[in-house]
């Protein structure tokens, strides 16, 4: 039954590929496709590269003069990195030491086998723990922090930077070990090494020997990404595919002296444009149903467009249109007071290119960069949010017709992605009511977030970790961690292994309206169909204009024999609930609540629930 569900949800193309990939792995064919003795035969000298390939190509992106400014946060971060620490997932500093071997999981001490071919290494293992803890430093995003520190404080960290890159090469032989397991991680490493090579191109620390070692791994990395690209484009098809196809699309621009990049770039550009056209829906929402992964795409688009525009090889119009629509959706969800968005959907702490030092949950620098690139105007007046666009080298608007964005007051619906936003004075109400033609990550349909003056009054619990206890996975990925209704103590969909859900929820109807007094949403979803195919959940939300009052009505049909509860994650926020069913007042119960504002970090929160039988009516009043 579950196999049939996977086939029904994911389609023939996915199913055939997964079977084929498993056969390749078991027969050792992946080892043949990804040999460990790859080498770049057409080496050019370091001097030739410096003279011929760092002048007329994209070059380094920086496009502004050093300014006398105070950067205490940047200075502290750089000094901690130099001392052997690393900030994991933009949340937690851990000490790795100056002689870190690149294959030890710092969260539990597990050491991966660096001699195993990557295809023999599991990315989900109870013994090994969360592999993302090993990948984090090997992503090399922290190099950008050192480059910025070097620039602003007029240091020379080139020896440290290249010794770290060389150390990684010595500990991670080609196509062996955990750091060759994921093509997206390989792509990000290529990007960040490119930044370092260009910034320190004239440094004496970049020796001929180091250059040959680095460029050999760069060649092998592109080869790996290209050879394994169908895994991301078919089996995964999310931000991984966008990252990897962009990596290939830019390969000829970044490293034109590698002859194969002409082929890789031609295919990569076609695939990248296809992924953007498919993954970003026509209303600007994103197929991963995740705010943070959508921001990941925003940064990749900014990088890709700025590079290709600089060398006169722009992408097709669909890339620009989807970039602008993406920007609009995330901007409308952003809190003006702090730049935060609902902690909605999967959030693994990713910020691929840390060009600024604002809080990780603050999206303003990234949104501002793409907005400046597409419209020629800043979204925000504060110079703090222009730092990133300067590092991208964005100095003027490209030749597009897009107008500057503005915040929309009232009620807005994004029907394809399935979101309803209510912006009323200093309040923001976020409602999820959507269908799934692409794989859902969390069972969160009909979830509601409420914000007042930038403060998250009713919140999403977040993600925590992808490899943790089954209890934690069930909670954070499940319905219990959201502000919606729960039936029989279970999630709306049936949980499978890893990121798999069966019996996907589907929107059947969604209507928004505005009256003189209220903004109103009415929605119906098909959920809990594994309990009853005819089950339906109705939710109505009415926001009283100009007041901190919401009316929420939930009704469930087809599940009369099961226990039901309406859940609210409130923490210590001053909220008054008036709840009834059939004119009978209902009393709240305390239920389990956890909060993960950042990946890998978990806090105990507060939540209440109201048990009901069929139809529950709730008045919610925020007392500030």
C-alpha positions in Angstrom: 0.0 0.0 0.0 2.8 2.5 0.9 4.7 1.7 -2.3 1.5 2.5 -4.2 1.2 5.7 -2.3 4.8 6.7 -3.3 4.1 5.8 -6.9 0.9 7.8 -6.9 2.5 10.9 -5.2 5.8 11.0 -6.9 5.1 9.6 -10.4 6.6 7.2 -12.8 9.8 9.2 -13.6 10.7 9.3 -9.9 9.9 5.7 -9.2 11.9 4.3 -12.2 14.9 6.5 -11.3 15.0 5.4 -7.7 14.9 1.8 -8.7 17.6 2.4 -11.3 19.8 4.3 -8.8 19.5 1.6 -6.2 20.6 -1.0 -8.7 23.6 1.2 -9.7 24.6 1.5 -6.1 24.4 -2.2 -5.3 26.2 -3.3 -8.5 29.0 -0.7 -7.9 28.2 1.2 -11.0 28.2 4.5 -9.1 31.9 3.8 -8.2 32.7 3.5 -11.9 30.9 6.7 -12.7 32.7 8.5 -9.9 36.3 7.3 -9.9 38.7 8.2 -7.1 41.6 8.8 -9.4 40.2 11.6 -11.4 42.8 14.3 -12.4 42.7 17.4 -14.5 45.1 16.8 -17.4 45.2 20.2 -19.0 46.7 22.2 -16.2 47.4 25.8 -16.7 49.9 27.6 -14.6 49.0 29.8 -11.8 50.6 32.7 -13.5 48.7 32.1 -16.7 45.4 32.0 -14.7 46.3 35.3 -13.0 47.1 37.0 -16.3 44.5 35.6 -18.6 41.4 34.5 -16.6 41.0 36.9 -13.7 40.7 40.1 -15.8 38.0 39.6 -18.5 35.8 37.0 -16.8 33.3 37.6 -14.0 36.2 38.4 -11.6 35.5 38.9 -7.9 32.1 40.5 -7.2 33.1 43.3 -4.9 32.2 46.7 -6.3 32.6 49.3 -3.6 35.3 51.1 -1.7 36.4 50.3 1.8 34.6 52.5 4.3 35.5 53.5 7.9 32.9 51.6 9.8 32.6 49.7 13.0 32.1 46.0 12.6 32.3 44.4 16.1 30.2 41.4 15.2 32.2 40.6 12.2 35.5 41.0 14.1 34.3 38.6 16.8 33.1 36.0 14.3 36.4 36.2 12.4 38.5 35.8 15.6 36.5 32.8 16.7 36.9 31.1 13.4 40.7 31.8 13.4 40.8 30.3 17.0 39.2 27.0 15.7 35.5 27.6 16.4 32.6 27.5 13.9 29.1 28.8 14.0 26.9 25.9 13.1 23.7 26.6 11.2 24.0 30.3 12.1 23.0 29.5 15.7 25.5 27.7 17.8 29.3 28.0 18.2 31.3 24.8 18.6 35.0 24.4 19.1 36.6 22.1 16.4 40.2 22.9 17.1 42.9 24.1 14.7 43.7 20.6 13.5 40.2 19.5 12.7 40.1 16.4 10.4 37.0 17.4 8.5 35.3 14.0 9.0 34.4 14.1 12.7 30.8 14.9 13.8 31.3 17.5 16.6 27.9 16.8 18.0 28.7 13.2 19.0 32.3 12.5 18.2 31.6 10.0 15.4 34.4 9.7 12.9 33.5 8.8 9.3 35.6 6.5 7.2 37.5 8.7 4.8 38.6 5.7 2.7 35.1 4.7 1.8 33.6 5.7 -1.6 30.9 8.3 -1.0 28.2 5.9 -2.4 28.9 3.6 0.5 28.3 6.2 3.2 24.8 6.7 4.6 23.6 10.2 5.1 21.0 9.1 7.7 22.6 7.0 10.5 21.6 6.7 14.1 25.2 5.9 15.0 26.8 8.6 12.9 24.3 11.3 13.9 23.4 14.3 11.8 25.8 14.4 8.8 25.0 18.1 8.4 27.4 18.7 11.3 30.2 17.3 9.2 29.2 19.1 6.1 28.9 22.5 7.7 32.6 23.5 7.8 33.3 21.7 4.5 30.8 24.0 2.9 33.3 26.8 3.4 30.7 29.6 3.7 32.8 30.9 6.6 35.4 31.9 4.1 33.2 34.9 3.3 33.3 36.0 6.9 37.1 36.0 6.8 37.2 37.7 3.4 35.0 40.5 4.7 37.1 40.8 7.9 40.2 40.9 5.8 38.8 43.7 3.6 37.4 45.9 6.3 40.2 45.5 8.8 43.0 45.5 6.2 44.4 42.1 7.2 45.9 39.3 5.1 44.4 36.0 6.0 45.4 34.3 2.7 47.8 31.8 4.3 45.2 30.7 6.8 42.6 30.4 4.0 44.7 28.4 1.6 46.1 26.2 4.4 42.5 25.3 5.3 41.6 24.5 1.7 44.7 22.4 1.4 44.0 20.6 4.6 40.5 19.8 3.4 42.0 18.4 0.1 44.5 16.2 2.1 41.8 14.8 4.3 39.0 14.3 1.7 40.4 12.4 -1.3 38.4 12.6 -4.5 35.0 10.8 -4.3 35.8 9.4 -0.9 34.3 10.1 2.5 31.2 12.0 3.7 32.1 15.3 2.2 31.7 13.9 -1.3 28.3 12.5 -0.5 26.1 15.5 -1.5 26.4 17.3 -4.8 24.9 20.5 -3.3 27.6 20.6 -0.7 30.2 20.1 -3.4 28.6 23.0 -5.5 28.7 25.4 -2.5 32.3 24.5 -1.8 33.1 25.3 -5.5 31.4 28.7 -5.2 33.2 29.6 -2.0 36.6 28.4 -3.2 36.0 30.6 -6.3 35.5 33.6 -4.1 38.7 32.9 -2.1 40.8 32.3 -5.2 39.7 35.6 -6.8 40.1 37.7 -3.6 43.5 36.3 -2.8 44.6 35.7 -6.4 47.8 37.8 -6.0 48.8 36.4 -2.6 52.1 34.7 -2.1 50.2 32.1 -0.1 48.6 30.8 -3.3 51.6 28.8 -4.5 51.9 26.8 -7.8 51.6 23.6 -5.8 48.5 24.7 -4.0 47.0 25.9 -7.2 47.5 22.5 -8.9 45.9 20.7 -5.9 42.9 23.1 -5.8 42.2 23.1 -9.5 42.4 19.3 -9.6 39.7 19.0 -6.9 37.6 21.7 -8.6 37.7 19.7 -11.8 36.7 16.5 -10.0 33.9 18.4 -8.2 32.3 19.7 -11.4 32.6 16.2 -12.8 30.8 14.7 -9.8 28.0 17.3 -9.9 27.4 16.8 -13.7 27.6 13.0 -13.5 25.2 12.7 -10.6 22.8 15.6 -11.5 19.8 13.4 -12.2 19.6 12.4 -8.5 18.9 16.0 -7.6 16.7 16.7 -10.7 14.6 13.6 -10.3 14.9 12.0 -6.9 15.2 15.2 -4.8 14.0 18.1 -7.0 14.2 21.0 -4.6 16.9 23.7 -3.8 19.6 21.0 -4.3 18.7 20.8 -8.0 18.7 24.6 -8.3 22.1 24.9 -6.6 23.7 22.2 -8.7 22.4 23.2 -12.0 23.4 26.8 -11.3 26.9 25.5 -10.5 27.1 23.8 -13.9 25.6 26.8 -15.7 28.3 29.1 -14.2 31.2 26.7 -14.7 32.3 28.1 -18.0 32.2 31.6 -16.7 34.1 30.8 -13.5 36.6 28.3 -14.8 36.7 28.7 -18.6 40.1 27.0 -19.0 38.5 23.6 -18.1 37.4 22.5 -21.5 34.5 20.4 -20.3 32.8 23.4 -18.8 31.5 24.4 -22.3 29.4 21.2 -22.3 28.6 21.4 -18.6 27.5 25.0 -18.8 25.3 24.5 -21.8 23.4 21.7 -20.2 23.5 23.3 -16.7 21.9 26.5 -18.0 19.1 24.6 -19.7 18.5 22.6 -16.5 18.7 25.6 -14.3 16.1 27.5 -16.3 13.9 24.4 -16.2 14.2 24.0 -12.4 13.4 27.7 -11.8 10.4 27.5 -14.1 9.1 24.4 -12.4 10.0 24.9 -8.7 8.9 28.5 -8.3 5.2 28.6 -8.9 3.5 31.2 -11.0 2.3 33.1 -7.9 5.9 33.4 -6.6 5.7 30.6 -4.0 8.1 27.7 -3.8 7.6 24.0 -4.1 9.4 23.2 -0.8 6.8 25.1 1.2 9.7 26.6 3.3 10.6 30.2 4.0 14.2 29.5 4.5 14.7 27.3 1.5 13.0 30.0 -0.5 15.5 32.5 0.7 18.3 30.1 -0.3 16.9 30.3 -3.9 16.8 34.1 -3.6 20.5 34.2 -2.9 21.3 31.7 -5.7 19.2 33.8 -8.1 21.1 37.0 -7.0 24.4 35.3 -7.5 23.5 33.7 -10.8 21.9 36.8 -12.4 24.6 39.2 -11.3 27.3 37.0 -12.7 25.7 36.2 -16.0 24.6 39.9 -16.5 28.2 41.0 -15.9 29.5 38.9 -18.7 26.6 39.5 -21.1 25.1 36.1 -20.9 21.7 36.6 -19.3 19.3 33.8 -18.4 15.9 33.5 -20.2 13.1 35.7 -19.1 11.4 33.1 -17.0 14.3 33.2 -14.5 13.8 37.0 -14.0 10.0 36.7 -13.8 10.2 34.0 -11.2 12.9 35.8 -9.3 10.7 38.9 -9.0 7.6 37.0 -8.0 9.6 35.1 -5.4 10.9 38.3 -4.0 7.4 39.7 -3.8 6.0 36.8 -1.8 8.8 36.7 0.7 8.7 40.5 1.1 5.0 40.5 1.8 5.7 37.9 4.6 8.5 39.9 6.1 8.0 41.8 9.4 9.2 45.4 8.9 10.3 45.7 12.5 13.0 43.0 12.4 13.0 41.3 9.0 11.7 38.0 10.4 9.3 35.7 8.6 7.2 32.8 10.0 9.4 29.9 10.9 7.4 27.9 8.4 8.4 24.7 6.7 11.8 23.0 6.8 14.5 25.2 8.2 18.0 23.7 8.3 19.9 26.9 9.2 21.2 27.4 5.6 22.5 30.8 4.6 24.9 29.9 1.7 26.5 33.3 1.4 26.9 35.2 4.6 27.7 38.7 3.2 26.3 40.5 6.3 26.1 40.1 10.0 22.4 40.6 10.7 20.6 37.8 12.6 20.0 34.7 10.5 16.3 35.1 10.8 16.5 38.6 9.3 15.8 38.3 5.5 16.2 42.0 4.7 19.8 41.9 3.3 19.0 39.1 0.9 15.7 40.5 -0.3 17.3 43.9 -0.7 20.1 42.6 -2.9 17.8 40.9 -5.4 15.4 43.9 -5.3 18.2 46.3 -6.1 19.4 44.1 -8.9 16.0 43.8 -10.6 14.5 47.2 -9.9 17.4 49.5 -9.3 16.0 50.5 -5.9 16.6 49.6 -2.3 13.8 47.9 -0.3 15.2 49.4 2.9 16.8 52.8 3.6 19.2 51.5 6.3 22.7 51.1 4.8 23.1 48.0 7.0 20.9 46.1 4.4 23.0 47.3 1.5 26.2 45.6 2.6 25.4 42.4 0.9 24.5 43.9 -2.4 27.8 45.7 -2.5 29.6 42.4 -2.1 27.6 40.9 -4.9 28.9 43.8 -7.0 25.4 45.2 -7.7 25.8 48.9 -8.5 22.8 49.6 -10.8 19.6 48.1 -12.1 19.9 45.6 -14.9 17.8 46.1 -18.1 14.5 44.9 -16.7 11.0 46.4 -16.4 10.2 45.5 -12.8 8.8 48.2 -10.6 9.8 48.6 -6.9 7.8 46.6 -4.5 5.6 47.9 -1.7 3.7 46.3 1.2 0.1 45.4 0.5 -2.4 46.1 3.2 -5.5 43.9 3.5 -6.0 40.2 2.6 -3.9 38.5 -0.2 -4.0 35.0 -1.5 -1.3 33.0 -3.2 -3.5 30.2 -4.5 -1.0 28.0 -6.2 1.3 27.7 -3.2 -1.6 27.9 -0.8 -1.1 30.9 1.4 -3.3 33.6 2.7 -1.8 36.8 4.3 -3.7 39.4 6.2 -1.9 42.7 6.8 -3.9 45.0 9.1 -2.1 47.9 10.6 0.7 46.5 12.8 -0.6 42.9 12.6 0.3 40.0 10.2 -1.7 36.8 9.9 -0.3 33.9 7.9 -2.5 31.0 6.9 -1.6 27.8 5.1 -4.3 26.2 2.9 -2.8 24.4 0.0 -2.7 21.4 -2.3 0.4 19.3 -3.0 1.5 18.3 -6.4 5.1 18.3 -5.0 6.4 16.6 -1.9 5.3 18.1 1.4 7.9 18.3 4.2 5.6 19.0 7.2 1.9 18.1 8.0 0.9 21.7 8.6 -2.2 22.4 6.4 -4.5 25.1 7.9 -1.7 26.3 10.2 -2.0 29.9 11.3 0.8 32.3 12.4 -0.1 35.6 14.1 2.4 38.5 14.5 1.8 41.8 16.3 4.4 44.7 15.9 7.0 42.2 14.7 6.4 39.8 17.6 5.4 36.2 16.9 2.3 35.7 19.0 1.2 32.4 17.6 4.2 30.5 16.2 5.3 27.6 14.2 7.6 25.2 16.2 10.3 25.0 13.5 12.4 22.0 12.5 15.1 21.2 15.0 17.1 18.4 13.2 16.7 16.1 10.3 18.4 13.2 12.1 17.2 13.0 15.6 14.9 10.8 17.7 11.7 9.5 16.1 9.7 11.3 18.7 11.3 14.6 17.8 10.8 14.0 14.1 7.2 13.1 14.6 6.7 16.3 16.6 8.5 18.9 14.5 7.4 17.5 11.1 4.0 16.6 12.3 0.7 18.5 12.9 1.2 18.7 16.7 3.8 21.4 16.3 1.4 23.7 14.4 -1.6 25.9 15.2 -4.3 23.8 13.7 -6.5 20.8 14.6 -5.2 17.3 15.5 -7.3 14.2 15.2 -6.6 11.0 17.2 -3.2 12.5 18.3 -1.9 11.9 14.8 -0.7 14.0 11.9 -2.9 15.0 8.9 -0.8 12.7 6.7 0.7 9.3 7.4 4.4 9.4 8.2 6.9 7.3 6.2 10.6 7.0 6.4 12.9 10.1 6.3 11.1 12.9 4.4 8.3 10.7 3.1 4.6 11.3 3.7 1.7 9.2 2.5 -1.9 10.4 1.9 -0.9 14.0 1.1 -3.4 16.7 2.2 -5.1 18.6 -0.6 -7.0 21.9 -0.7 -10.6 21.5 -1.9 -11.6 25.1 -1.5 -10.3 28.5 -0.4 -12.2 31.8 -0.4 -11.1 35.2 0.9 -13.3 38.2 1.4 -13.3 41.7 2.9 -16.2 43.5 4.6 -16.4 46.8 6.4 -15.4 45.2 9.7 -13.4 42.1 8.9 -11.0 40.2 6.6 -12.2 36.6 6.2 -10.8 33.3 5.0 -12.7 30.1 4.5 -10.9 26.9 3.5 -11.5 23.2 3.2 -8.8 20.5 3.0 -8.9 16.8 2.5 -6.9 15.4 5.4 -6.6 12.2 7.6 -7.7 10.2 4.5 -5.8 7.3 5.9 -8.4 7.2 8.6 -11.4 7.9 6.3 -11.2 8.8 2.6 -14.2 11.1 3.1 -12.7 13.1 6.0 -12.6 16.9 5.5 -11.4 19.8 7.7 -13.0 23.3 7.5 -11.4 26.4 8.9 -12.7 29.9 9.0 -10.6 32.8 10.1 -12.0 36.3 10.6 -9.6 39.2 11.5 -11.4 42.2 13.0 -10.1 45.3 11.3 -8.1 47.7 13.5 -8.3 45.4 16.6 -6.2 42.6 18.1 -9.1 40.1 17.7 -9.4 37.0 15.6 -12.3 34.5 15.3 -11.4 31.0 14.3 -13.9 28.2 13.6 -12.9 24.6 12.9 -15.2 21.8 11.8 -14.3 18.2 11.0 -16.5 15.8 9.1 -16.0 12.1 8.6 -14.1 11.5 11.8 -16.8 11.5 14.4 -15.4 8.5 16.4 -12.0 10.0 16.9 -10.7 12.5 19.5 -10.0 16.0 18.2 -8.2 19.0 19.6 -7.5 22.5 18.5 -3.9 23.5 19.4 -2.3 26.9 20.0 1.5 27.5 20.5 1.4 30.6 22.7 4.5 30.6 24.9 4.2 33.5 27.4 2.3 35.8 25.0 -0.7 37.7 26.5 -3.6 36.0 24.7 -7.1 35.5 25.9 -9.1 32.6 24.4 -12.9 32.3 24.5 -13.7 28.9 23.1 -17.0 27.0 22.8 -18.8 24.1 21.1 -22.6 24.2 20.8 -22.7 27.2 23.2 -20.7 25.2 25.8 -17.6 26.9 27.0 -14.5 24.7 26.6 -11.5 24.8 29.0 -7.9 24.6 27.8 -5.5 21.9 28.5 -1.7 22.2 28.6 0.0 20.2 25.9 3.6 19.6 24.9 5.3 22.4 23.0 8.8 22.8 21.7 10.4 25.7 19.8 13.3 25.5 17.4 14.0 29.0 16.2 17.4 27.8 14.7 18.5 24.4 13.4 19.9 22.2 16.1 18.5 24.4 18.9 15.5 23.3 20.9 13.6 25.1 23.7 10.6 24.2 25.7 7.6 26.3 24.8 4.0 26.5 26.0 0.9 25.4 24.2 -2.7 24.8 25.0 -5.4 22.7 23.4 -9.2 22.6 23.4 -10.7 19.1 22.9 -13.9 19.1 20.8 -16.2 16.7 19.0 -17.1 18.3 15.7 -17.2 22.1 15.5 -15.3 24.5 17.7 -15.5 28.3 17.8 -12.7 30.4 19.1 -12.3 34.0 19.8 -8.7 35.1 20.2 -7.8 38.4 21.8 -4.2 39.7 22.1 -3.8 41.8 25.3 -0.7 44.1 24.7 
